[in-house]
């Protein structure tokens, strides 16, 4: 008695089909599993046997062999419990094997036969649709997530008995047992309509708010340097509220990442707001990249299409900060494992905040008692290559008391309106290309879309020589100037746009580049 059933495995944020082959034959009773299996997959043997017995199914005293193909790919997770159990029941003749044609199964089994949710259902159902599968049977708690994949027939089951009843019935009666789950994105978006933190609550700090607007419009990395209590974290937390809303494609990308990480909720199966991740400075490299043990998306990937906020930047370890250098350029995290390589998306906007010294009050010598050596040591915790990947550096000064008494400033909605106009200009410019924002431009795109006139070229030549920019820093100034021009509604980059962009690179020169202060 032999049966083949389909399930799915994860590869990064993608998926692949897995053939679950079950053979039940005469011989010495036993239960063997092969196919390059992890420990949790091997444990399915005990879970499946006990779950079937407690669900009322009698297992014959025969030799049971299960193979998960392709055998050269390592299998992880608990999603193979349900297909293994269904394959065994099909091999024992509980229902016609033709009922399994073009059906994919994924789910973890409890010892009482309950079907529990697993991570990664969204990309698995997507891959099933691409491969010609017609129906997917998953846990009831995964059903709405799977329905987001499109025109796939997704059924949610609470226990294995419901699945068997579904497979035993004719097509006309199946909907009464396991109704088809349809996508409810509209309702989900309404549930996620939460009021964002508003920039109107930020008193003063017009320069920092302008830098945040430019960063949001062009998806540029931002560093804020200032004394404690000046409003750095307050501004950073409000940046997602002025960024362009996620497009449908971006929502699907982010939802796939959160699905693989196991963070999607049944009540919120589609991520519709830009992510905001703010790890503590004790975070490890493995937590950022997702590279420890079983691969899964790290914090950098969870911030995909959103904001990664690093508060107290110098307090992060040097190795932790340096591990972000390559993802900041490639917009991906590449993990090399003994059994294969995994790639996760990491197209995030880096926003950092830090004090100018250990006590936080430099250059106010009435309050700061740090020595020049300790200040240099503190600032030196942030490497030059990391600074070179930050487009805008703005210095935040303490707010004057008169600013605190003034009426509320400009709202996030007003700022977001300007950002959206700049974003629409970028959409038209980059239509048909791999770029989404000005911050995505590579050298070829910069040469094409950031052409300068004779006067603008002289400004850049003087700035390049005076401030000793690297080639990467030079290109970042042009990207920022392109965004400033978009916010101003200008097609051509002007001198004033370049000068403002250069000012946002001058902040790091004051503290790290041999300026007058240190």
Rosetta blueprint (number, residue, H / E / L):
1 X L
2 X E
3 X E
4 X E
5 X E
6 X E
7 X E
8 X E
9 X E
10 X E
11 X E
12 X L
13 X L
14 X E
15 X E
16 X E
17 X E
18 X E
19 X E
20 X E
21 X E
22 X E
23 X E
24 X E
25 X E
26 X L
27 X L
28 X L
29 X L
30 X E
31 X E
32 X E
33 X E
34 X E
35 X L
36 X L
37 X E
38 X L
39 X H
40 X H
41 X H
42 X H
43 X L
44 X H
45 X H
46 X H
47 X H
48 X H
49 X H
50 X H
51 X H
52 X H
53 X H
54 X H
55 X L
56 X L
57 X L
58 X L
59 X L
60 X L
61 X L
62 X L
63 X E
64 X E
65 X E
66 X E
67 X E
68 X E
69 X E
70 X L
71 X L
72 X L
73 X L
74 X L
75 X E
76 X L
77 X L
78 X L
79 X L
80 X H
81 X H
82 X H
83 X H
84 X H
85 X H
86 X H
87 X H
88 X H
89 X H
90 X H
91 X H
92 X L
93 X L
94 X L
95 X L
96 X L
97 X H
98 X H
99 X H
100 X H
101 X L
102 X L
103 X E
104 X E
105 X E
106 X L
107 X L
108 X E
109 X E
110 X L
111 X L
112 X L
113 X L
114 X E
115 X E
116 X E
117 X L
118 X L
119 X L
120 X L
121 X H
122 X H
123 X H
124 X H
125 X H
126 X H
127 X H
128 X H
129 X H
130 X H
131 X L
132 X L
133 X L
134 X L
135 X E
136 X E
137 X E
138 X E
139 X E
140 X H
141 X H
142 X H
143 X H
144 X H
145 X H
146 X H
147 X H
148 X L
149 X L
150 X L
151 X L
152 X L
153 X E
154 X E
155 X E
156 X E
157 X E
158 X L
159 X E
160 X H
161 X H
162 X H
163 X H
164 X H
165 X H
166 X H
167 X H
168 X H
169 X L
170 X L
171 X H
172 X H
173 X H
174 X H
175 X H
176 X H
177 X H
178 X L
179 X L
180 X E
181 X E
182 X L
183 X L
184 X L
185 X H
186 X H
187 X H
188 X H
189 X H
190 X H
191 X H
192 X L
193 X L
194 X L
195 X L
196 X L
197 X L
198 X L
199 X H
200 X H
201 X H
202 X L
203 X L
204 X L
205 X L
206 X H
207 X H
208 X H
209 X H
210 X H
211 X H
212 X H
213 X H
214 X H
215 X H
216 X H
217 X H
218 X H
219 X L
220 X L
221 X L
222 X E
223 X E
224 X E
225 X E
226 X E
227 X L
228 X L
229 X L
230 X L
231 X L
232 X H
233 X H
234 X H
235 X H
236 X H
237 X H
238 X H
239 X H
240 X H
241 X H
242 X H
243 X L
244 X L
245 X L
246 X L
247 X L
248 X H
249 X H
250 X H
251 X H
252 X H
253 X H
254 X H
255 X H
256 X H
257 X H
258 X H
259 X H
260 X H
261 X H
262 X L
263 X L
264 X L
265 X E
266 X L
267 X L
268 X E
269 X L
270 X L
271 X L
272 X L
273 X L
274 X L
275 X L
276 X E
277 X E
278 X L
279 X L
280 X L
281 X L
282 X L
283 X L
284 X L
285 X H
286 X H
287 X H
288 X H
289 X H
290 X L
291 X L
292 X L
293 X L
294 X L
295 X L
296 X L
297 X L
298 X L
299 X H
300 X H
301 X H
302 X H
303 X L
304 X L
305 X L
306 X L
307 X E
308 X E
309 X E
310 X E
311 X E
312 X L
313 X H
314 X H
315 X H
316 X L
317 X L
318 X H
319 X H
320 X H
321 X H
322 X H
323 X L
324 X H
325 X H
326 X H
327 X H
328 X H
329 X H
330 X H
331 X L
332 X E
333 X E
334 X E
335 X E
336 X E
337 X E
338 X L
339 X L
340 X E
341 X E
342 X E
343 X E
344 X E
345 X E
346 X L
347 X L
348 X L
349 X E
350 X E
351 X E
352 X E
353 X E
354 X E
355 X L
356 X L
357 X L
358 X L
359 X L
360 X L
361 X L
362 X L
363 X L
364 X L
365 X L
366 X L
367 X L
368 X L
369 X L
370 X L
371 X L
372 X H
373 X H
374 X H
375 X H
376 X H
377 X H
378 X H
379 X H
380 X L
381 X L
382 X L
383 X L
384 X H
385 X H
386 X H
387 X H
388 X H
389 X L
390 X L
391 X L
392 X E
393 X E
394 X E
395 X E
396 X E
397 X L
398 X L
399 X L
400 X L
401 X H
402 X H
403 X H
404 X H
405 X H
406 X L
407 X L
408 X L
409 X L
410 X L
411 X L
412 X H
413 X H
414 X H
415 X H
416 X H
417 X H
418 X H
419 X H
420 X H
421 X H
422 X H
423 X H
424 X H
425 X H
426 X H
427 X H
428 X H
429 X H
430 X L
431 X L
432 X L
433 X L
434 X L
435 X L
436 X L
437 X L
438 X H
439 X H
440 X H
441 X L
442 X L
443 X H
444 X H
445 X H
446 X H
447 X H
448 X H
449 X H
450 X L
451 X L
452 X L
453 X L
454 X H
455 X H
456 X H
457 X H
458 X H
459 X H
460 X H
461 X H
462 X H
463 X H
464 X H
465 X H
466 X H
467 X H
468 X L
469 X L
470 X L
471 X H
472 X H
473 X H
474 X H
475 X H
476 X H
477 X H
478 X H
479 X H
480 X H
481 X H
482 X H
483 X H
484 X H
485 X H
486 X H
487 X H
488 X L
489 X L
490 X L
491 X L
492 X L
493 X L
494 X L
495 X H
496 X H
497 X H
498 X H
499 X H
500 X H
501 X H
502 X H
503 X H
504 X H
505 X H
506 X H
507 X H
508 X H
509 X H
510 X H
511 X H
512 X H
513 X L
514 X L
515 X L
516 X L
517 X L
518 X L
